[in-house]
Amino acid sequence: MNIPVDAIKNFDEEKAINIVSNTFQDEVFNGGVVTQYNPTFNPIDKLVDLYDQIIKEKNERISFLEQLLTKQKT
């Protein structure tokens, strides 16, 4: 695990908690609860992409079913 023996012997839980709690920004984490979310993408764009994909698949199914109906009539 590449952890020095001294690090294990001198481990202090209080210091470890302090380091972890100081690692996160106050506006992002508040007592372990996320208070602000800043995605690197626009969630609305992702929803639009999802709906576009759903509409495309629906249109493909309709086209397929229309072809089946046409074949059955002939």
Summary of the structure (lengths in Angstrom):
residues: 74
radius of gyration: 27.6
end to end distance: 71.5
largest distance: 84.2
contacts: 114
relative contact order: 0.05
helix: 64%
strand: 5%
